Structure formats: structure tokens, C-alpha cells
Amino acid sequence: MSLRDPIEILGERFIAAMRAAFGETLPQNADPLIAASRNPEFGDFQSNAAMPLGKALGMPPREVAQRIIEHLDLSGLAEPIDPKSGVAGPGFINVRLQGDALAQLLDAMDEPELGVTPPAPEDRQTVVVDLCGVNLAKQMHVGHIRATVIGDALARLFECLGHHVIRQNHFGDWGLPIAMVTAFVRLEHEADRIDLQTMTLDDLDAIYRRAQAEATPDQRGLDAARKFDLGPKAIAELEEQVAGAEEARLRGRNTLIALQSGDETVVRIWQRIADVTLAECMRTCAQLHANVTEEFTAGESTYRGELAGVVEDLLARGVAEESRGAVIVRLDDAGIAEPLLIRKSDGGFLYATTDLAGVRRRVQKLGGDRLVYAVDARQSLHFRQVFAAATKAGYATKADGRIARLEHAAFGTILGEDGRPFKTRSGENIKLSNLLEEAVERAERAVGEKNPDLSDDERRRVAEAVGIGAIKYADLSNDRVKDYVFSFDRLLAFEGDTGPYLQYALVRVKSILRNAQEKFGIDPATLVRPSESQRGADRPTIRIVEPAEKTLALELLRHASAIASAAEALEPHRLCSHLYSLATAFSGFFQTCPVLQAPDETTRHSRLRLSALTGRAMESGLVTLGIQPLDRM
Ligand code: ARG
């Protein structure tokens, strides 16, 4: 029996039985509908096939179930089922796997890949993951956790499955607001109020806001002041502000033109702002243990030379049209009422124009078969429009004619404990690096209490992994599209569905294996990480006897499919919930099935192998989520 998910193997046996029972009359699309049992008392899995089949065949479902059972061959896999008493409720068929069969499946899984088989060369995909997406001159704030952490986890999932992954940090470094900051920095620099060499991202963040405010005319204020006659002084001030805003916008537009035409001074200042922003962003990504580095940065500015061409191309091919001086792509045929604006009437390009060029580059230059965008759900309409327009334009079509999958892995908002978007008390965005530092500090206190024996260095190292891991796990374990409430107390708890709990579960497994070596001289190498040469070599036999062993075995056997389904659905939380169930199953196993104190050597060895396999699955799962595994904590 090669390693496959029991659900898959059962599915094949059931389909064979259904064919044998109903022959030609079996509908083409008949599905064995195998699912894990909700209640282990009834069995491990159940087939729900009889209900829809009964309908299709015009036969009572219980009778259908009985006919299936009569033709069902479960030898070497599950307990035989009695056709009379084996049908439950309206027509469920419950299946109980045999311990030996589970042991064999686990034995096959106990290889370095843990049952995750690499795709055949023709099935290997290039997956382009859009992640992080910070903006020039702005601090990373709490919203960027999600784009970074979810994007990185998705990238890791595809890497784990053997696909070719290209990360793209769509750095927002181009456009009018960017030019306005650049213009502002230039003025500050010329007035000697800022030193380009020493300016920090905090300085830039403040300047960004001032530049925005300066360029936003308070027309309403002025109108009100006039209407209610607030006095000449107030009116004069507001008039000045409105005129100033006009001037700032003009300065911004001129600076954008200067940037576009490569004006040396302006470009040098802009480049410096970009460098400061990116350096800080990369530091935060490293702090987050996210694999997002300089080399993955493909800023909006890298598309600047392509935008005019995109618009011309789409106009020439009739995909886009002019409308009141602007250029739009109508998307009614794709069921989207709002047309996509790709060039403003003043000739300026938009965020969407860049994303269209992005799809083209990612599919046609980088060879993407699947483009995944880890971006806030509030941009859903934008991505639906961009995907529809890109598809219409043929930008999603690869050289060989295949069409790439374009997907928005949309995520919800992080909320504070008051249920409102997470902000500081004074309503400011929370700076991501501060939040991460606080997580590590809190973790350090918790770790120190839990294990006072750790050296200062070690405590700090552990706290780093625990604090950051806790934040990431909270972000990943929630259903991606939903909002979630950020609570330090909850996410740092050592009990429950948290990062620290999972890291701790792994630490426990490792400590059992260390003890096994100390007390019984069992070389963990024979248990933990079989090398190529040890594959298939003599390893102790796995035996699945106790209910808790069975529960653990069943969860372990879900490992590969949990990873595959998390990647397919772009839902890291599926892997989280598998790891949590695995940790819980292990804890149940450990409580009821003594490992080192097992009654005999065969049992001890079997349980040690189960423990080692659990440890490896936990470890690979955590790494795939981007969470650091630990040896001690
Ligand atoms: N910079 C954008 C923002 O802050 C996110 C970029 C997302 N990626 C993309 N290809 N549009 O909203």
C-alpha cells in the first residue's frame, strides 16, 4: 500500500463497489462522498453516497447502502461491514479502519517528505505571490502584518508542495502622492531642515502626512467660514490654505513629471526615500521571520515605462475605450457593472493600470501559472476588475495558450478589543515594529515564568520565536477573509489554539525523544529523520492498538492533504487546524499511552516512532506556516 490519504483509498474501494452494484445505471458523476466521522463511536470514516444515489436511481437509500456494502471489499484496510446492521440512519455507511492498515499507512508516511509528494514535472506550477505591499514614506502598520504573514505562508505552502514560487512585493513607490512627498522632502532639504543621509522612516511618515494635509484644500471650511462670517482673519487663513493646497498639488504634478523624465535631483531624493522605506520594511519582515527580502521587491515604479503602452495596446485592440477624455475598460460581459479606469482625463495612470501591467509581467515574463494576491479584502472590487480586464486583454494567457489562474487571497481587518479597527488610544495606526517588540517582551515574561532555568540568552531567543510566532499564528489560524480581534492575552496563551501551545507541544515531543536516548540509548536518528540510506531499513514496527493511538494515527495521515488543501484553497488556517488537532491528539495519546514507561519494548518502540513522526509533522507544519520550531522553551 503506497502512502495516500485513507479518504482517497476508501473512495476507490467504494467506487469499485458502486460500479459492481449498479453497473451501467451508476451515474457518471457518482461520488463515494467519504468524510471523517463526526463521532468516533460510529467509526473513523463514513460514506454518504447512498442518499444522492438513491435519489438518482429511484431507490430507497438504505437499500442502496446495503447493495454497496455487499460489493465492498475492505480487506487489508478496514473492519468488514455487515450488510444488514452496517447501514446507519438514512443510509450512512460507517467504516472503521484496522490498526494494521493504519500502521502500514504511517510506515509509508514516515519518510522525509511526510507523504507530500512532489508534483510530476508537467504539473509543477509557477506561483507568483503578491505580498507585503508597503508604501513609500510610510511606516508598516498593523494592516501590513496580514499581507506579509499570509502571503509568506501561502508562498511556503506552495514551496512545500514542490512548486516554483516567485514572491513579489508590490511596493507603492510611484504616483502623485509619492511625488508630493518627494517635493516636500526636496523643499525641506533645500531649506536645510532635513538631512537626506540621516532621515528616518519616522521622519518620512510625518512628512507624508504633512504633504497630504497641505495638498488637501479645506474648501468646506472656507465655505463655512464665509457663510457664518467667522471673521476676516479666519477667512484669510483658510483662503491661504486653499491656495496653498492648489500650489502643493501643482508642485506634486510637476515633480511627478520631473520623476518621469528622470530629472537627476528629483530622482536622487525619491531614490533615497525609497531606500529608507525599504530598509526599514525589510528589517520588519526579518523581525517577522517572513521570507521577504530586497530581491522580491518589484515596486510600482518598475512598471512606469509600460503603462502608456498598456493603455495604447488596449485601445488599439478595442479592449479599452475613451470616455469623456478618460480611458476605461468596460466589464459588463464579466458581470462587473463598474468599468475599470486605466487613464485619467489628465493623462495620469492609476493603481489599476499598474496592476494590469503586473498581471502581464507575472504571466508572460515570469511564467506564472497561478497569481495569488495577499491583499486586504477592501480591494476586492479592484482585483475583480483587474483580473477581468487582464483576462479580456489576453494578459493572463501564457505563451503556450494556457490561461493563468488569478486569485485574490483577500483578508479581513485586525480589530482591537473594542471591535473597531486596531489603533492606538489616540487613534493612530499602530506601528508594526512596536507591536512586535511588545509581543516579544510579553513572551519573555511568560517564558521566564514557565521555565526559570533558561539562561538569559536562551530566554530571549525563545521569547523571540514565541512572541512573533504567537502573532503570526493568530493571524493565520483565523479564517482569512474574516476580521479578527487582536488580543495579546489570548494569542500568547500556552493553552488553546495558539502559537505557543503548538510550539510547546513540539517541545514536549522532543523532550520525550531526548529522554529515550538518555534512558534507553535509542538513537533518535532511527526514529526522527530517516536519511536516504535508512529508508526502508529496519525500523521498529508501528502498532496501532489503543483508541488514542488510532486518533493520533488518523490525524497524522491527514498531514499531506491538510497542506495540499490549504494551498489549493489559499487558506493557511486549514494547516493550523490540522496542527492543533495533531497537538491535541498527541496530548491525548501521551496521557493514556505511556511511551517511555510502556509495558514492553515493542510497544515502547512503536510509541516512540509515533512520537517522532508527530514531532516531524509538527515541525514541518510550523515551518510551512513561517513559525519557528523550538527545541526547548
Ligand atoms: N500598496 C498597496 C496598498 O497599500 C498594496 C499593494 C497590493 N498589491 C497589488 N498588486 N496591488 O494598498
Boltz pocket constraint, residues with backbone or C-beta under 6 A from the ligand:
constraints:
  - pocket:
      binder: B
      contacts: [[A, 130], [A, 132], [A, 133], [A, 134], [A, 135], [A, 170], [A, 171], [A, 172], [A, 355], [A, 358], [A, 373], [A, 374], [A, 375]]
      max_distance: 6.0
